[in-house]
């Protein structure tokens, strides 16, 4: 019998503050390494063959079918691949250009020069790396509600290696994760 353990979604995304307490909050490379976001080498490869495997009902026999995809005007599909794991992330057209995680996180480095107290507070990936994100606190950029309610801004950067979203950067007055 197989058991499934359910956990709140934020537990699947975050590492505890205890895990990150020894990280330098201004060292982008250290955070990328800690969250396994470095050196993926995301690239595209031409799709020229499709292999389908299915189990024949009521048997242990696997049926494998292979189709060659002819080259031509109607075939401009590529597969987006993580070179470090060999994991395929998505099918896209040949016009798709991957953005490396290092390029995405460079945006945070630029902001650190403008905000001396800026610091990384979270980073991660969804799935096998279909989407990646980083969250940086920008403490000196906040605002006050009333006299005592100070709200700090956060930079959230994200990218969808699966093509479902482009490079995104947004300033938010809250961290985009549960803070209960």
Phi, psi and omega in degrees: 000131178267139179249145176245128177257124180267140178221148176302145186302324182292334177291334179282339183265318191266148164259150184291160176301329179298321180294327186260002186297334180269359179278144173284115186294351179252004181260094184302315182297320178298317178293319178297319179295317182300321181266013178055048180250002184266149170057043178284327183060051180294128182215176176244146177230141180293138177266117178237357180209143175241130177242125180244131177238133178216150180274129178287127185305133176079005180226176173258011184278134177257125178263124180245130177237140181234134176236129171276136178260118182292146175286149179158183186297328183272359179241093175236033182273142174230159174252136178273125188232138168275115182293330183291330181244344185079005183287126172281134184253330183186162168259134179221174173278165184294348178283347182293131177240116180292146173252124181288152179302323180299322178293319179299313184285344175300330178301321177295323178297322178297316180294329179297331177290330180272333181238095185300338180261005179296147180204147176288137178238344180194157175198166178168189180220156175250140181062221179271014182113017178301323176226144176231155180208160172217145180232126182239132175278135178243076191300325185270014182247008186283190182212166181251139166256119184069217182258337189238351186265088182275132179241122177271150176267153177232144171263127173245125175244145181206159176209142176254104177292347178272003178082002182282344177206149176274182176299130184232136173225129180215145175264128181231148178277003177221159172283138181276055173204164184293133179241021179293000000 
